[in-house]
Amino acid sequence: MDEKGSLSKLMLKAAGIYGDDKIEYIIARRAENPGMGLAEAAVKFGGAKEAEFLEAVAKSLDLKVIDLENREPTPDALTSIPASAVYQFNVLPFLKDEAALTIVTGDPFDTKAADGLRLMTGLRVNTLLAPHETIEKAIKKYYGVGADAIEKMIDDGRYSVDEDLGAMTKIDVNEMGEEASIVRFVNQIIAEADRQGATDIHIEPQETELRIRYRIDGMLHKVDVPPQLNRLKSAIISRIKVMANLDIAEKRLPMDGRIGIKIGGQDIDIRVSTMPAAYGESISLRLLAKSGNFVKMQDLGFNERDFAVVNKIIHRPNGIFLVTGPTGSGKSTSLYSFLSEVNTMDVRIMTAEDPIEYHMAGINQVQMQADIGMNFARALRAFLRQDPDIIMVGEIRDRETAEIAINASLTGHMVFSTLHTNDAAGAFPRLIDMGVEPFLIASAVAGVMGQRLCRRLCPKCKREVPIDLKYYNLPYPPAKDTVFEPVGCDQCARSGYKGRRALFEVLDVDEDIEGAIVRRENATQIRNLSLSKGMKTLREDGWAKAFAGVTSVKEIMRVTEES
């Protein structure tokens, strides 16, 4: 064993949590992974949890483990070293005085970081310990995502910035999008969004800043970014347009494009939309995983009655099943779940989608292309010549599409589609407003499902509390005296919520409902008739999930209307 290996062995032995055989194994595996730190290798190959390892090392080396969730670094420390050094060494400057700089690190054995910072600052370097993940979160919080790339862009002296316009004056727009540091920054923003589970990225030029926000579990969260980012907004926007094959010289018209990238071995399809705004172009990115594990129908969260009704409808030989709700309410996820349920070798399924969000084996999926006239109506007409058993059309937007879908269902096809209405009963007046005859709607529509998405309570930190009856408005007694409320912990980024769950209301069209449709009764009348037959409203389903500890009362009130 060389001198480096012997020193590593002594360091691990001092920690006091590994036997000789385990230490030999850790050192051997680390040798197979050049560039891996000793602490990282010890945790990865030693089987100990990082917090346990750091506590043991801190005790043996007379160091302290610090809680960065509840302690903040001083401003002097944060500005004592450049962001590039912070990201390079993965350390957080925490305290600074005339003689010493105190840093927080996850690897107390990394002497290169301490030596480099000592030479850079001329100060003695003291060490505190914290888990790597906690340090990375703190660095992004105090320096901003991609701070090292932005710092390099501004500090390398190649660009002068027009402070009034916030635009570069010494670089061609074509070069903007290809600048290596800008490429790196945009990649970091997208990768961080994927890591946090964001569905959308919004890049919004403001008067004094370039604001970036992620939509996570349906809620917008501001991204910590370097304060000087506004000076480079033109370059950042140009880079995204280059990636999406958009005209970077056109800044006056809205444009749509698409980016295909791979993150962590997974293909991600990104829909790009640009919109001219007062202080520059606003850009929205929608992140879609091209393939993934589809949610099984039994895991969507149906109550017993709704599951039985939906299962009956989707296995019908013909008819239309509509899923309603606003944008972002999980309609596509439900439709893919239903398609997966009925996707067998003896059934031919065709879908018209805009865009194709998930690729499913065994299903013929067709992408709509409005610029060449390939829309839902045209696709539906073509489908009927392809001998399908089941058709899925992404959305019924107009009379033509609605009538073709109805005709398809009346000629022996099962049709799945979506409609933008506030609740299930509102689907029928909406179709009538499009110009479809009520008797055709009554004959064709087999059922309508309304849905919303609510945030799920974090299972680690949720807290049981007495129910506040002023919020309870159902005509029967509450199922329990207690519900759960959010608290916030490391697992849920202090939000109290982690993931989402759907709320449903399922309207089964029987003879009585058909009669109400033909009589052109309004949505309220149809809704009340369906309620008398056992339908549960979105809010009722929400209360059931609140009593089950899935979500909170606050979430029910936020996403549903009063019953």
C-alpha positions in Angstrom: 0.0 0.0 0.0 1.4 3.4 -1.0 1.8 6.4 1.4 -1.5 7.9 0.3 -3.3 4.6 1.0 -1.6 4.2 4.4 -2.7 7.8 5.4 -6.3 7.1 4.2 -6.3 3.9 6.3 -5.2 5.8 9.4 -7.9 8.4 8.8 -10.7 5.9 8.5 -9.4 3.9 11.5 -9.6 7.1 13.5 -13.3 7.5 12.7 -13.9 4.3 14.8 -16.8 2.9 12.9 -15.1 0.6 10.4 -13.2 -2.7 10.9 -9.9 -3.4 9.1 -11.6 -5.5 6.4 -14.1 -2.8 5.6 -11.4 -0.1 5.5 -9.4 -2.2 3.1 -12.5 -2.6 0.9 -13.2 1.2 1.0 -9.6 2.0 0.0 -9.6 -0.5 -2.9 -12.9 0.7 -4.3 -11.8 4.3 -4.0 -8.7 3.4 -6.1 -11.1 2.2 -8.8 -12.8 5.6 -8.8 -10.3 8.4 -9.5 -11.3 11.8 -8.2 -13.6 10.4 -5.5 -13.0 11.9 -2.0 -12.2 9.7 0.9 -15.3 10.7 2.8 -17.5 10.1 -0.2 -15.9 6.6 -0.6 -16.3 5.8 3.1 -20.1 6.6 3.0 -20.7 5.0 -0.4 -18.7 1.8 0.1 -18.7 1.6 3.9 -22.4 1.2 4.4 -22.7 4.0 7.1 -25.1 6.9 6.8 -23.3 10.2 6.1 -24.6 11.9 9.2 -23.3 9.0 11.3 -20.0 9.1 9.6 -19.5 12.8 10.1 -20.4 12.6 13.8 -17.8 9.9 14.3 -15.1 11.9 12.3 -16.0 15.1 14.2 -15.5 13.3 17.5 -12.2 11.8 16.5 -10.8 15.0 14.9 -12.3 17.4 17.5 -14.5 19.1 14.9 -18.1 20.2 15.0 -21.1 19.2 12.8 -23.3 22.2 12.0 -26.9 22.5 11.1 -27.1 24.7 8.0 -30.9 24.7 8.0 -30.9 26.8 11.2 -27.5 28.6 11.0 -26.6 31.3 8.4 -23.1 32.3 7.2 -22.0 35.9 7.7 -22.0 38.3 4.7 -18.2 38.9 5.0 -17.6 35.1 4.7 -19.8 34.7 1.7 -17.9 37.4 -0.2 -14.5 36.3 0.9 -14.0 33.8 -2.0 -15.4 33.8 -5.5 -18.3 31.6 -6.5 -16.1 29.5 -8.8 -14.0 28.4 -5.8 -17.1 27.6 -3.8 -18.4 25.4 -6.5 -15.0 23.9 -7.3 -14.3 22.8 -3.7 -17.9 22.3 -2.7 -17.5 24.2 0.5 -19.5 27.0 2.1 -17.6 30.0 3.7 -19.3 30.4 7.1 -17.3 32.8 9.3 -14.5 35.3 8.7 -12.3 37.5 10.9 -8.9 39.1 10.4 -7.0 35.9 10.9 -9.2 33.0 9.9 -11.8 31.8 7.5 -14.2 29.1 8.7 -15.6 26.8 6.0 -18.3 24.1 6.1 -17.3 20.9 4.2 -18.6 17.4 3.8 -15.1 15.9 3.5 -12.7 16.8 6.4 -10.0 14.7 4.7 -9.8 17.0 1.6 -6.6 18.9 2.3 -6.6 20.4 -1.3 -9.6 22.6 -0.5 -8.1 24.0 2.7 -4.7 24.6 1.1 -6.2 26.3 -2.0 -8.4 28.6 0.1 -5.5 29.4 2.4 -3.4 30.5 -0.6 -6.4 32.4 -2.1 -7.3 34.4 1.0 -4.0 34.5 3.0 -6.0 33.4 6.1 -5.9 30.3 8.4 -8.7 27.9 7.4 -10.9 26.3 10.1 -13.3 23.5 9.3 -16.9 22.7 10.2 -18.8 19.6 9.0 -22.2 19.1 7.3 -23.6 16.6 4.8 -22.9 17.2 1.2 -26.5 17.6 0.2 -27.1 20.3 2.9 -24.0 22.1 1.7 -25.1 22.0 -2.0 -28.5 23.4 -1.0 -26.9 26.2 1.0 -24.5 27.1 -1.9 -27.4 27.4 -4.3 -29.3 29.5 -1.8 -26.6 32.0 -1.0 -24.8 32.1 -4.4 -27.5 31.1 -6.8 -27.8 28.2 -9.3 -25.0 28.4 -11.9 -23.2 31.3 -10.1 -19.8 30.0 -11.2 -20.7 30.1 -14.9 -22.2 33.6 -14.6 -19.2 34.8 -12.7 -16.9 33.6 -15.4 -18.9 35.3 -18.1 -18.7 38.7 -16.4 -15.2 38.5 -15.0 -13.4 37.3 -18.0 -13.5 40.9 -19.5 -14.7 39.9 -23.0 -18.1 41.5 -22.6 -19.2 45.1 -21.9 -22.8 45.5 -20.8 -25.3 48.3 -21.6 -26.7 48.8 -18.1 -29.8 50.7 -19.4 -30.8 48.0 -21.9 -29.4 45.0 -20.0 -27.9 43.7 -23.2 -24.4 42.9 -24.4 -22.8 45.2 -26.9 -19.6 43.4 -27.9 -21.0 40.0 -28.9 -22.9 38.8 -31.9 -26.3 37.3 -31.1 -25.2 34.0 -32.8 -22.2 33.8 -30.4 -24.4 34.5 -27.4 -26.2 31.2 -27.7 -22.9 29.2 -28.1 -20.9 30.8 -25.3 -19.6 27.9 -23.1 -20.5 29.5 -19.8 -24.0 30.4 -20.9 -24.5 26.8 -22.2 -23.3 25.5 -18.8 -25.6 27.9 -16.9 -28.7 26.9 -18.9 -27.9 23.2 -18.5 -27.6 23.7 -14.8 -31.0 25.5 -14.6 -32.7 22.6 -16.5 -30.8 19.9 -14.5 -31.7 21.5 -11.2 -35.4 21.8 -12.2 -35.4 18.0 -13.1 -33.7 17.2 -9.8 -36.3 19.1 -7.8 -39.2 17.5 -9.8 -40.3 20.7 -11.5 -42.8 20.5 -14.3 -42.2 24.0 -15.7 -39.4 26.6 -15.7 -40.4 30.2 -16.2 -37.7 32.7 -17.2 -39.2 36.3 -16.7 -37.2 39.5 -17.4 -38.2 42.1 -14.8 -37.1 45.8 -14.6 -34.2 45.1 -12.3 -33.7 41.3 -12.4 -34.1 38.2 -14.5 -36.5 36.1 -12.4 -36.5 32.3 -12.7 -39.2 30.2 -11.2 -39.9 26.4 -11.0 -43.4 25.0 -10.8 -43.1 22.1 -8.3 -46.2 20.2 -7.2 -48.3 22.8 -8.9 -46.9 25.8 -6.9 -44.3 28.3 -8.2 -41.0 28.6 -6.3 -38.4 31.3 -7.0 -35.0 30.0 -7.9 -32.0 31.5 -6.2 -29.8 32.9 -9.0 -26.7 35.2 -9.0 -27.7 38.9 -8.7 -25.8 39.9 -11.8 -27.9 37.5 -13.9 -30.0 40.4 -15.4 -26.9 41.7 -17.2 -26.8 38.5 -19.2 -30.4 37.9 -19.9 -30.0 38.4 -23.7 -27.4 35.7 -23.8 -29.5 33.3 -21.7 -32.6 33.8 -23.8 -30.6 33.4 -27.0 -29.1 30.1 -25.8 -32.6 28.7 -25.1 -33.8 29.8 -28.6 -30.7 28.1 -30.2 -31.5 24.9 -28.3 -35.1 25.1 -29.5 -34.2 25.9 -33.1 -36.0 29.3 -32.9 -35.1 32.5 -34.7 -32.9 34.3 -32.2 -33.2 37.6 -34.1 -37.0 37.7 -33.8 -38.0 39.3 -30.6 -41.4 40.8 -31.4 -43.5 37.7 -31.9 -44.4 34.7 -29.7 -42.7 31.5 -30.8 -43.0 27.8 -29.9 -40.2 25.2 -30.1 -39.0 22.0 -28.6 -35.8 20.8 -27.0 -34.8 17.1 -26.6 -32.1 16.5 -24.0 -31.0 13.6 -21.7 -30.6 14.1 -18.0 -29.3 11.2 -15.8 -29.8 8.7 -18.6 -33.5 9.8 -19.1 -34.8 11.4 -22.2 -36.5 14.7 -21.5 -38.7 16.5 -24.0 -39.0 20.3 -23.3 -41.7 22.4 -24.8 -40.5 26.0 -25.3 -42.8 29.1 -25.5 -41.5 32.6 -25.9 -43.6 35.8 -25.4 -42.5 39.4 -25.9 -42.9 41.4 -22.6 -42.1 44.8 -21.3 -38.5 44.1 -20.2 -37.6 41.4 -22.7 -38.8 38.0 -23.9 -40.5 35.8 -21.3 -39.8 32.1 -21.8 -41.7 29.1 -20.4 -40.3 25.6 -20.5 -42.5 22.5 -19.9 -40.5 19.4 -18.9 -41.9 16.1 -20.1 -40.3 12.7 -19.5 -40.6 10.8 -22.8 -40.9 7.5 -21.0 -41.6 6.6 -17.4 -43.5 4.4 -15.1 -47.2 4.9 -15.8 -49.5 5.3 -12.8 -51.7 2.2 -12.6 -55.4 2.9 -12.5 -55.8 1.4 -9.0 -53.0 3.8 -7.8 -54.7 7.0 -9.0 -56.6 7.4 -5.8 -60.2 6.5 -6.7 -62.7 5.7 -4.0 -64.5 2.4 -4.4 -67.6 3.8 -6.2 -65.6 5.9 -8.7 -63.2 3.1 -9.5 -66.0 0.7 -10.3 -67.8 3.3 -12.6 -64.6 4.3 -14.5 -63.5 0.6 -14.9 -66.9 -0.2 -16.4 -66.8 2.8 -18.8 -63.3 2.3 -20.2 -64.1 -1.4 -21.0 -67.1 -0.5 -23.0 -67.0 -1.3 -26.7 -68.1 2.2 -27.7 -68.9 5.6 -26.4 -67.0 8.7 -25.3 -65.3 9.1 -21.9 -64.4 12.7 -21.1 -61.8 13.9 -18.5 -62.3 17.6 -17.5 -60.3 20.1 -15.6 -58.0 23.1 -16.0 -54.5 22.9 -17.5 -52.2 21.1 -15.2 -54.9 19.1 -13.4 -53.5 15.7 -14.3 -55.9 14.8 -17.1 -53.1 13.4 -19.3 -51.8 11.1 -16.5 -55.3 9.7 -16.0 -55.8 9.1 -19.8 -52.5 7.3 -20.1 -53.4 5.2 -17.1 -56.7 4.2 -18.8 -55.0 3.5 -22.0 -52.4 1.3 -20.2 -55.3 -0.6 -18.6 -57.0 -1.4 -21.9 -53.8 -1.9 -24.0 -53.9 -5.5 -25.0 -52.7 -7.5 -28.0 -56.3 -7.9 -29.4 -57.0 -4.1 -29.3 -55.8 -1.5 -31.7 -55.4 1.9 -30.1 -54.6 5.2 -31.9 -54.0 8.6 -30.2 -53.9 12.2 -31.5 -51.8 14.3 -29.1 -50.3 17.7 -28.9 -47.7 17.0 -27.7 -47.0 13.3 -27.2 -46.1 13.5 -23.5 -45.2 9.8 -22.9 -44.4 7.1 -25.4 -46.4 3.9 -24.8 -45.4 0.6 -26.4 -48.2 -1.0 -28.5 -50.1 2.2 -29.1 -50.0 4.2 -32.3 -49.4 7.8 -31.2 -49.7 10.7 -33.6 -48.2 14.2 -33.1 -50.4 17.1 -34.1 -48.7 19.7 -36.4 -50.9 22.8 -36.9 -48.4 24.4 -39.3 -49.1 21.7 -42.0 -52.8 21.4 -41.2 -52.5 18.2 -39.0 -55.0 19.0 -36.3 -57.3 16.8 -34.1 -60.2 16.9 -36.6 -58.0 15.8 -39.5 -56.3 13.1 -37.4 -59.7 11.7 -36.3 -61.0 11.4 -39.8 -57.8 9.5 -40.8 -58.1 7.3 -37.7 -61.5 6.0 -38.8 -59.9 4.6 -42.0 -57.2 2.8 -39.8 -59.6 0.3 -38.2 -59.0 1.3 -34.5 -60.9 -0.1 -31.5 -60.0 2.7 -29.2 -59.2 6.3 -30.0 -57.7 9.0 -27.8 -57.9 12.6 -28.9 -55.9 15.0 -26.8 -58.6 17.7 -26.5 -62.0 18.6 -27.9 -61.6 22.2 -28.8 -64.2 22.9 -31.5 -67.4 21.7 -33.1 -65.7 19.8 -35.9 -63.6 17.7 -33.5 -66.5 17.1 -31.2 -68.8 15.9 -34.0 -66.2 13.6 -35.5 -65.5 12.1 -32.0 -69.2 11.6 -31.5 -69.7 10.0 -34.9 -66.7 7.7 -34.1 -68.3 6.6 -30.9 -71.7 6.0 -32.6 -70.0 3.8 -35.2 -68.5 1.3 -32.7 -65.4 3.0 -31.3 -64.4 3.9 -27.7 -63.1 7.5 -27.6 -61.2 9.0 -24.7 -60.7 12.8 -24.7 -60.4 15.9 -22.5 -62.4 19.0 -22.2 -61.8 22.3 -20.3 -64.7 22.8 -17.9 -64.8 23.5 -14.2 -66.6 20.3 -13.2 -68.0 17.1 -14.7 -71.5 18.3 -15.3 -70.3 21.4 -17.1 -69.1 19.2 -20.1 -72.6 18.9 -21.5 -73.5 22.6 -21.8 -69.9 23.1 -23.1 -70.5 20.7 -26.0 -73.9 22.2 -26.7 -72.3 25.7 -26.8 -69.9 24.3 -29.5 -73.0 23.5 -31.6 -73.4 19.8 -31.0 -76.9 18.5 -30.9 -78.0 17.4 -27.4 -79.5 14.1 -28.6 -76.0 13.2 -30.1 -74.3 14.1 -26.8 -76.8 12.0 -24.8 -76.3 9.0 -27.1 -72.5 9.2 -27.3 -71.1 10.3 -24.0 -70.8 7.4 -21.6 -69.3 9.3 -18.7 -67.4 12.4 -17.5 -64.7 12.6 -14.9 -63.7 15.9 -13.4 -60.4 16.1 -11.6 -58.0 18.4 -9.7 -54.5 17.9 -8.3 -53.8 18.6 -4.6 -50.5 18.4 -2.9 -49.8 15.4 -0.7 -48.7 15.9 2.9 -45.1 14.9 3.6 -45.4 11.5 5.3 -42.3 12.3 7.5 -43.4 15.5 9.1 -47.2 15.8 8.9 -49.0 16.5 12.2 -52.4 15.4 13.4 -54.6 18.2 14.7 -58.3 18.6 15.7 -60.6 19.4 12.8 -61.8 23.0 12.5 -65.5 22.5 11.8 -66.0 26.0 10.3 -64.5 24.5 7.1 -66.6 21.4 7.1 -69.6 21.9 4.9 -70.9 18.4 4.0 -74.4 17.4 4.9 -73.3 14.4 7.0 -71.0 14.2 10.1 -67.2 14.3 9.6 -65.6 10.9 9.5 -63.1 11.8 12.2 -62.4 14.4 14.8 -58.9 15.0 13.5 -57.1 15.8 10.3 -53.4 16.4 9.4 -51.6 19.6 8.6 -48.2 20.4 7.0 -45.1 21.0 9.2 -42.0 21.1 7.0 -38.7 19.1 7.1 -35.6 18.3 5.0 -37.5 15.7 3.0 -40.0 18.2 1.7 -37.8 21.3 1.4 -39.7 22.8 4.4 -42.9 23.0 2.5 -44.8 20.3 4.4 -45.9 18.7 1.1 -44.2 16.1 -1.2 -45.8 15.0 -4.4 -49.5 15.3 -5.6 -52.6 13.3 -5.5 -55.7 13.6 -7.7 -59.3 14.5 -6.5 -62.1 13.1 -8.7 -65.8 13.3 -9.4 -67.2 10.7 -11.8 -70.5 11.3 -13.5 -72.0 8.1 -14.9 -74.5 8.9 -17.8 -77.6 6.8 -17.4 -81.1 7.2 -18.9 -82.1 9.9 -16.5 -78.9 11.9 -17.2 -79.5 11.4 -20.9 -83.0 12.8 -20.6 -81.7 15.9 -18.8 -79.1 16.5 -21.6 -81.8 16.2 -24.3 -83.9 18.7 -22.3 -80.9 21.1 -22.3 -80.9 21.3 -18.5 -78.1 23.4 -17.1 -74.9 22.1 -15.4 -76.3 22.6 -11.9 -79.5 20.6 -12.6 -77.4 17.7 -14.2 -75.0 17.9 -11.3 -77.7 17.6 -8.6 -79.3 14.7 -10.5 -76.0 12.9 -10.6 -75.4 13.6 -6.9 -78.7 12.0 -6.1 -77.4 8.9 -7.8 -74.3 8.6 -5.7 -71.7 10.9 -7.4 -69.1 12.4 -5.0 -68.0 15.9 -5.6 -64.4 17.0 -5.9 -64.6 18.6 -2.4 -66.2 15.4 -0.9 -63.4 13.4 -2.4 -60.9 15.9 -0.9 -62.4 15.6 2.6 -62.1 11.8 2.4 -58.4 12.2 1.5 -58.0 14.7 4.3 -59.4 12.3 6.9 -57.1 9.6 5.4 -54.1 11.9 6.0 -53.3 12.2 2.3 -53.7 16.0 2.1 -54.6 19.0 4.2 -57.8 21.0 4.7 -56.0 24.1 3.3 -55.3 22.2 0.1 -58.9 21.1 -0.3 -60.1 24.7 0.0 -57.4 25.9 -2.4 -58.2 23.5 -5.3 -62.0 22.9 -5.0 -65.1 25.0 -5.1 -67.6 24.8 -2.2 -70.1 21.9 -2.6 
